[in-house]
């Protein structure tokens, strides 16, 4: 029996979701942990953007960014 291209894509999507879920479980990653990680990454991106904006026009300077995960 031949599967249509759409069905193959849907099956691949389901397989990828299951693989991701299995990886998350094996690494003890919960939804709350991932949400907190994403929040931290967004905050860090904002801080980096702020540093870049402040450094614009001041010539070439080294910038130290400290972050914790």
C-alpha distances in whole Angstrom, upper triangle without the diagonal:
4,7,10,13,15,12,12,16,16,15,17,20,20,20,23,24,24,25,28,29,29,31,33,34,35,37,39,38,39,38,42,42,40,42,45,44,43,46,48,46,47,50,50,49,52,54,53,53,57,58,57,58,62,62,61,64,66,65,63,63,61,60,59,56,56,53,52,49
4,7,9,12,10,10,13,14,13,15,18,18,18,21,23,23,24,27,28,28,30,32,33,34,36,38,37,38,37,41,41,38,40,43,42,40,44,46,44,44,48,48,46,49,52,51,50,54,55,54,55,59,59,58,61,63,62,60,60,59,57,56,54,54,51,50,47
4,6,8,6,6,10,11,10,12,14,15,15,18,20,20,21,24,25,26,28,30,31,32,34,35,34,34,34,37,38,35,36,40,39,37,40,42,40,41,44,45,43,46,48,47,47,51,52,51,52,55,55,55,58,60,59,57,57,56,54,53,51,51,48,47,44
4,5,5,6,9,10,11,12,14,15,16,18,20,21,22,24,26,27,29,30,32,33,35,36,35,35,34,37,38,35,36,39,38,36,39,41,39,39,43,44,42,44,47,46,45,49,50,49,50,54,54,53,56,58,57,55,56,54,53,52,50,50,47,47,44
4,5,5,6,9,10,10,12,14,15,16,18,20,21,22,24,26,27,28,30,31,33,34,33,33,32,35,36,32,34,37,36,34,37,39,36,37,40,40,38,41,44,43,42,46,47,45,47,50,50,49,52,54,53,52,52,51,49,49,46,47,44,44,41
4,5,5,6,9,10,11,12,14,15,17,18,20,21,23,24,26,27,29,30,32,33,31,31,29,33,33,30,31,35,34,31,34,37,34,34,38,39,37,39,42,41,40,44,46,44,45,49,49,48,51,53,53,51,51,50,48,48,45,46,43,42,39
4,5,5,6,9,10,11,12,14,15,16,18,20,21,22,24,26,27,28,30,31,30,30,29,32,33,30,31,35,34,32,35,37,35,35,39,40,38,40,43,43,42,45,47,46,47,51,51,50,53,55,55,53,53,52,50,49,46,46,43,43,39
4,5,5,6,9,10,10,12,14,15,16,18,20,21,22,24,26,27,28,30,29,29,28,32,32,29,31,34,33,31,34,36,34,35,38,38,37,39,42,41,41,44,46,44,46,49,49,49,52,54,53,51,51,50,48,47,44,45,42,41,38
4,5,5,6,9,10,10,12,14,15,16,18,20,21,22,24,26,27,28,27,27,26,29,29,26,28,31,30,28,31,33,31,31,35,35,33,36,39,38,37,41,42,41,42,46,46,45,48,50,50,48,48,46,44,44,41,42,39,38,35
4,5,5,6,9,10,11,12,14,15,17,18,20,21,23,24,26,27,25,25,24,27,28,25,26,30,29,27,30,32,30,31,34,35,33,36,39,38,38,41,43,42,43,46,47,46,49,51,51,49,49,47,45,45,42,42,39,38,34
4,5,5,6,9,10,11,12,14,15,16,18,20,21,22,24,26,24,25,24,28,28,25,27,30,29,28,31,33,31,32,36,36,35,37,40,39,39,43,44,43,45,48,48,48,51,53,52,50,50,48,46,45,42,42,39,38,34
4,5,5,6,9,10,10,12,14,15,16,18,20,21,22,24,23,23,23,26,26,23,25,28,27,26,29,31,29,30,33,33,32,35,37,36,37,40,41,40,42,45,45,45,48,50,49,47,47,45,43,42,39,39,36,35,32
4,5,5,6,9,10,11,12,14,15,16,18,20,21,22,21,21,20,23,24,21,22,25,24,23,26,28,26,27,30,31,29,32,35,34,34,37,39,38,40,43,43,43,46,48,47,45,45,43,41,40,37,37,34,33,30
4,5,5,6,9,10,10,12,14,15,16,18,20,21,19,19,19,22,23,20,22,25,24,23,27,29,27,28,32,32,31,34,36,36,36,39,41,40,42,45,45,45,49,50,50,48,47,45,43,42,39,38,35,34,30
4,5,5,6,9,10,10,12,14,15,16,18,20,19,20,19,23,23,21,23,26,25,24,27,29,27,29,32,32,32,34,37,36,37,40,41,40,42,45,45,46,49,50,50,47,47,45,42,41,38,38,34,33,29
4,5,5,6,9,10,10,12,14,15,16,18,17,18,17,21,21,18,20,23,21,21,24,26,24,25,29,29,28,31,33,32,33,36,37,37,39,41,42,42,45,46,46,44,43,41,39,38,34,34,31,30,26
4,5,5,6,9,10,10,12,14,15,16,15,15,14,18,18,16,18,21,20,19,22,24,23,24,27,28,27,30,32,32,32,35,37,36,38,41,41,42,45,46,46,44,43,41,39,37,34,33,30,29,25
4,5,5,6,9,10,10,12,14,15,14,15,15,19,19,17,19,22,21,21,24,26,25,26,30,30,30,32,35,34,35,38,39,39,41,44,44,45,48,49,49,47,46,43,41,39,36,35,32,30,26
4,5,5,6,9,10,10,12,14,13,15,16,19,18,16,19,22,20,20,24,25,24,26,29,29,28,31,33,33,34,37,38,38,40,42,42,43,47,47,47,44,43,41,39,37,34,33,30,28,24
4,5,5,6,9,10,11,12,11,12,12,16,15,13,16,18,17,17,20,21,20,22,25,25,25,28,30,29,31,33,34,34,36,39,39,40,43,44,44,42,40,38,35,34,31,30,26,25,21
4,5,5,6,9,10,10,9,10,11,14,14,12,15,18,17,17,20,22,21,23,26,26,26,29,31,31,32,35,36,36,38,41,41,42,46,46,46,44,43,40,37,36,32,31,27,25,22
4,5,5,6,9,10,10,11,13,16,16,15,18,20,19,20,23,24,23,26,28,28,29,32,33,33,35,37,38,38,41,43,43,44,48,48,48,45,44,41,39,37,34,32,29,26,22
4,5,5,6,8,8,11,13,16,14,13,16,18,16,17,21,21,21,23,26,25,26,29,30,30,32,34,35,35,38,40,40,41,45,45,45,42,41,38,35,33,30,29,25,23,19
4,6,5,6,5,7,9,12,10,10,13,15,13,15,18,19,18,21,23,23,24,27,28,28,30,32,33,34,36,38,38,40,43,44,44,41,40,37,34,32,29,27,23,21,17
4,5,5,6,8,10,13,12,12,15,17,16,18,20,21,21,24,26,26,27,30,31,31,33,36,36,37,39,41,42,43,47,47,47,45,43,40,37,35,31,29,26,23,19
4,5,8,10,13,16,14,14,18,19,17,19,22,22,23,25,27,27,28,31,32,32,34,37,37,38,40,42,42,44,47,47,47,44,42,39,37,34,31,29,26,23,19
4,5,9,12,14,11,12,15,16,14,17,19,19,19,22,24,24,25,28,29,29,31,33,33,34,37,38,39,40,44,44,43,41,39,36,33,31,28,25,22,19,16
4,6,10,11,9,10,14,14,14,16,18,19,19,22,24,24,25,28,29,29,31,33,34,35,37,39,39,41,45,45,45,42,40,37,34,32,28,26,22,19,16
4,7,8,6,7,10,11,10,13,15,15,16,19,20,21,22,25,26,26,28,30,31,32,34,36,37,38,42,42,42,40,38,35,32,29,26,24,20,17,14
4,5,5,6,9,10,11,12,14,15,17,18,20,21,23,25,26,27,29,30,32,33,35,36,37,39,43,43,43,41,39,37,33,31,27,25,22,19,15
4,5,5,6,9,10,10,12,14,15,16,18,20,21,23,24,26,27,29,30,31,33,35,36,37,41,41,42,40,39,36,33,31,27,25,22,19,16
4,5,5,6,9,10,10,12,14,15,17,18,20,21,23,24,26,27,29,30,32,33,35,36,40,40,41,39,37,35,31,29,26,23,20,17,14
4,5,5,6,9,10,11,12,14,15,16,18,20,21,22,24,26,27,29,30,32,33,35,38,38,39,37,35,32,29,27,23,21,17,14,11
4,5,5,6,9,10,10,12,14,15,16,18,20,21,22,24,26,27,28,30,31,33,36,37,37,35,34,31,28,26,22,20,17,15,11
4,5,5,6,9,10,11,12,14,15,17,18,20,21,23,24,26,27,29,30,32,35,36,37,35,33,31,28,26,22,21,17,15,13
4,5,5,6,9,10,11,12,14,15,17,18,20,21,23,24,26,27,29,30,34,34,35,34,31,29,25,23,20,18,14,12,10
4,5,5,6,9,10,11,12,14,15,16,18,20,21,22,24,26,27,28,32,32,33,31,29,26,23,21,17,16,12,10,7
4,5,5,6,9,10,10,12,14,15,16,18,20,21,22,24,26,27,31,31,32,30,28,26,23,21,18,17,13,13,10
4,5,5,6,9,10,11,12,14,15,17,19,20,21,23,24,26,30,30,31,30,28,26,22,21,17,16,13,12,11
4,5,5,6,9,10,11,12,14,15,16,18,20,21,22,24,28,28,29,27,25,23,19,18,14,12,9,9,8
4,5,5,6,9,10,10,12,14,15,16,18,20,21,22,26,26,27,25,23,21,18,17,13,12,9,10,9
4,5,5,6,9,10,11,12,14,15,16,18,20,21,25,25,26,25,24,22,19,18,14,14,12,13,12
4,5,5,6,9,10,11,12,14,15,17,18,20,24,24,25,24,22,21,17,16,12,12,10,11,12
4,5,5,6,9,10,11,12,14,15,16,18,22,22,23,21,19,17,14,13,9,9,7,10,10
4,5,5,6,9,10,10,12,14,15,16,20,21,22,20,19,17,14,14,11,12,11,13,13
4,5,5,6,9,10,10,12,14,15,19,20,21,21,19,18,15,15,12,13,12,15,16
4,5,5,6,9,10,11,12,14,18,18,19,19,16,15,12,11,9,10,10,13,15
4,5,5,6,9,10,10,12,16,16,17,16,14,13,9,10,8,10,10,14,16
4,5,5,6,9,10,11,14,15,16,16,15,15,12,13,11,14,14,17,19
4,5,5,6,9,10,13,14,16,16,15,15,12,13,11,14,15,18,20
4,5,5,6,9,12,11,13,13,11,11,8,9,9,12,14,17,20
4,5,5,6,10,10,11,11,10,11,9,11,11,14,16,19,21
4,5,5,9,10,12,13,13,14,12,14,14,17,19,22,24
4,6,8,8,11,12,11,13,11,13,14,17,19,22,25
4,6,5,7,8,8,10,9,12,13,16,19,23,25
4,6,7,9,10,12,12,15,16,20,22,25,27
4,6,9,10,14,14,18,19,23,25,29,31
4,7,8,11,12,15,17,21,24,27,30
4,6,10,12,15,18,21,24,28,31
4,7,9,13,16,19,22,26,28
4,6,10,13,16,19,23,26
4,7,10,13,16,20,23
4,6,10,13,17,19
4,7,10,13,17
4,7,10,13
4,7,10
4,7
4
